[in-house]
Amino acid sequence: MVGVGEMIASAVVKQVTSRLIKIAGDEIALQWKFKGDVDKMVEKMKDLEAVMHDADNKVSQGGDVGKEVGRWLLKLKSVAYDVEDLLDDLDTKNNEAKLKAFFSRDNPAYRWITRPHNLLDVRKRIEEIENDSRAFKLVPQEKVERSRKNETFAPSSDRGTSTGMQGRSAEKDKLVNLILRSEANVDISIIPIVGLGGIGKTTLAQSVFADKRVDIFDIQAWVHVSEKFDLLQIMSAIIKSVDANINLDNITLQYLQDCLQDKLADKKYLIVLDDFWEEGGDNLEKLKLMLQHGSSGSRIIVTTRNQTVVKKMKTGVLAHKRLILPVHESDQINLDFLSTNDCWELIKIRAFEPDDDPTPLKQIGYEIAGKCGGLPLVANAFGHVMSEHKSIKAWQDIKVRMVNLGLRSECQNDTLESLKLSYYYMKREFKICFAYLAAFPKGFLIDTNRLIQQWNALGYIHSEYDGESCINYLLGMSFLQISGHPTDNLSPVHAKASQKLIMHDLVHDLALVIAADEFLVLDARGTGPRSWKKEIHCRHAELIQYQNQSKVFDCLPKKLRSLHIRDLHEWQLPPKAFSGSKYMRVLDLACAARKLSQGQSASSKIMLPHSIEKLKLLRYLDATGLQITSLSKSTSTLQNMETLIMSNCSLETLPDNICSLHKLCYLDLSGNRSLDKLPTSLGKLSKLSFLNFSGCSVLQVLPKSICELACLEHLDISDCCVIQNLPDKFGSLLQLIFLDLSGCFMLQELPESIWQLTCLQHLDMSECRAIRKLPDKFGSLLQLIFLNLSGCFMLQELPESICQLTCLQHLDMSECRAIQNLPYKFGSLPTLIFLNMSGCSKITKLPDNLILQSLEHMNLSNCHELENLPKDFGNLQRLEFLSLSDCYKVSLLPESFCQLNHLKFLDLSDCHELMELPECFSHLVELDSLNLTSCCKLQVLPESFCKLSKLRYLSLSYCMRLDKLLPSFGDLKLQSLDISCTESLNALPDSIDEMTSLTRFEARQGAPDVIARVEEIKKHLIISGEIEHVVQQRENKGCSSIVELADLTCYALDVQELQNVKHPEDAERAKLRDKSDLRQLTLRWGTNGGQGHGSIILGTNGGVWKPLFLLVHLPGLLIIFV
């Protein structure tokens, strides 16, 4: 299959033709002197659009004809862009004059329109291109006239957004075991996952990351690294995973190092470094230095295509000291190709609905699966494409055109060809959106909101809905992936919240191939800026490494539509930077602020270049992070501006005339901590739908005119911590869907008019600490789906009307410490899925008649005064998660409790008064995790307990009065069992010996016979073998690593390099003589250490070894001196 840049020509032609049709029908066009020429141009473009499908087919078939058609498509695409530039220019000049005076011959805008060369020349070029097409005998496609709205951006199923995993169960189990395995001889282990691009490395890591078995770490972080190694970005991502609210704008590398050390100190972490390429020893050592501060047992998963990366990680000081070191080569995860069967399973998941019968298409589908080369990325992409064309003829066509990848390791180029074919079958309206993704570097985290706004500014889409449909489609094809913590499951309302997207490297390569000469990376340090002007097809550019080479802006391609400036080392751009860029629609300066140049102060103040006012077609401007204190008044001349993002700048004020930007739809001023006042005429921005003031911490009041924003759908004033009141007419924002008031500490009350916000779906009032009550008519917010009241410490009660919120799905009222009672009908919220009442410490009872028929998650932890659950609690039959932790007064679970047959997670820890579990407890057939820690009055488990066939995690620690386990206890399929500090438990049933599923068995303290029996069982089940520990000096902690043995529980221990113990107190802190579970101890010295028993007693410093020698007195301990 051939053809690159011409592949998006059909999408461009379709876009421009639709635009022409609309313009030709406008009243303004009827007045044009060349109205007839416009009509002819429309007809020609319609004819050309009709033959696009056949032209694409000829290009895809290759050969000389295909190449000629490809060149023709490039010419057509170029003239189509010129037509659109002309139309936008006409529209702009139309807006510059009042309509009633527009057609005066003295009006310069009118004279510009009626100049022949602006329309006639373009029409002539179109006619020439149409004439050229006749040589190819292109066949028009039959089409039914439909409006663009109905024809494009049909609802796209997002069922493919959850990546499936096939054929990797063995690798997953191996990886989980490596994570859980004790590695006493290495502080922090690196576990590599190695394989080709598209083989499924990231999917495997995500699957394990989300697995409950590895939910044992204090910190879990996911970082996408990619080819461009950026230590600052890696550290920032880890810190953000620990503290999502921390501000890391304009900080130094040293600050990040100190911050990361503080966050990781004495914490056991699991960090995934996804798509790792870096081979440089110095950079790897710097990275390991940053990550060394975690506690022993921390794990780092690295996904990489290159075995050399793993080998390099084994070098360096920290690796030789065994502080941070990859696991043994035999333990690394090497991913091979999937079988044809597994590829077919992936395709079926993507291509068919649950009730579809795949039988008629099975044979040809299986043949296509065989040509996927065993790569999940290819199988997923084709599965989604095949779901759009479910016929034997269509699938046969795909099979014929598809490159046969085979199961070969040299198939990356062929993979690209196959992915190109999947692009060929992509919906036409999505093709141009996908090609634009080439504007982002590999590994770049793409914000969904900003991507949609950029697509819109370029005319690729016409609404936010269109953008969401396109993103869902690309997610379904696996052409985009959701980045970040894989276990972050958004509530239904959050499904529209901004997310970070990332492209697989191979998909990024495809985007570059598709975009071809439309997209350029312009290196300001290069030798060819003067040649940039010659790039006549270039429409999108990325400018990198700018260091005050002001002349490079004179050389920008003249027809640029988007410019992304990255790695800016000199923040102040020259005044005339954009004087020659009249067709610019998107200007992205956000990435320029990501790095501080050496010697550049974070407080330096800059101005946007004056030449921005020349960008009359500019619709999108993002200056995030630039230290701009004010906007020029000339900003108001940008009358096409639709999106203005000035977040985390240093704005102190806004010019009043910014309110004259009558097309502005999206305004983000978040993080401007010096902005204390807004224009009083803000309400004039009549088309504004998105407004963000989050983090404007000195903003004191919202102007009354804000209530005039009739189109406003999204308003974020979170962390505006000095705002005390909202305008009285706030309820006039009738289109408002999203409202975030979180962190408005001084907000006294909600206006009574808020009940008028009948479209509101999301309301976040968390940490509104001064709110004492909600309006009585609060229940009139009938569309409300998400409500967060957490941390509203002063809130006394919920209004009775809250029970009218029949669409409410998510309610968080944690730490509402003043609420004593819930409304009588609270239990009748029919759609409530998530309920968090954690920390509602004054609530004594839940309302009767609980019929929360949709409830899946319920957190009642730390409800210290809650005495018992309602008798009909079992009505919550969809409940999957329940926490009653620290409900000190709950003494009994109602009999109906056993009706919770979907319950998977149950936490009853610190229910100090709980004496027994219901006899029917085995009816909880889906129970996976049960925490009974510190149920200190619980004496016995019910007889039916051992029938919990799906129970995997059980903690009975500190159940002081539990005196026996059932004889059939071994029938459970537990993976984790903790019976620590069960002092009354004097024996274990024999059946536990056969609990082969057990991978973790904890028994710290307790009856000596039980502790000994546990160690026998662990040895029998090979739960933990001999653990090795190599003693090293911890220079950053002022001690040796032997102190870390204090928390270790094991049967056999091999301590090596004991000559590195320099201080007696280190050996004392190891507490080896307190380890009653230790049965075999091997003590080793290196070449400089002593030999034999005498050196242990005397050594170079006899005082060091005294605590070790006392181990001889531990009964049953075998000590081996080496």
Helices and strands as residue ranges (DSSP letters): G 5-8, H 9-25, G 27-31, H 35-50, H 52-61, H 63-96, G 99-101, H 108-113, H 116-133, G 134-136, H 148-151, H 169-180, E 188-194, H 201-209, G 212-214, E 219-226, H 231-242, H 253-264, E 269-276, H 281-291, E 299-304, H 307-313, H 317-320, E 324-326, G 329-331, E 333-334, H 340-351, G 359-361, H 362-370, H 376-388, H 392-401, H 412-424, H 428-436, G 437-439, E 446-447, H 448-457, H 464-476, E 481-482, G 493-496, E 500-502, H 505-515, G 516-518, E 519-523, G 529-534, E 540-544, G 550-555, E 562-565, E 586-588, G 590-594, G 610-614, E 620-622, G 633-637, E 643-645, G 656-660, E 666-668, G 682-684, E 690-692, G 704-708, E 714-716, G 728-732, E 738-740, G 752-756, E 762-764, G 776-780, E 786-788, G 800-804, E 810-812, G 826-828, E 834-836, E 857-859, G 873-875, E 881-883, G 895-899, E 905-907, G 921-923, E 929-931, G 943-947, E 953-955, G 967-971, E 976-978, G 990-994, E 1000-1002, H 1008-1020, E 1027-1030, E 1033-1034, E 1039-1040, G 1041-1047, E 1052-1056, G 1058-1060, H 1064-1069, G 1072-1074, E 1080-1083, H 1092-1097, H 1102-1109, G 1110-1113, E 1118-1121
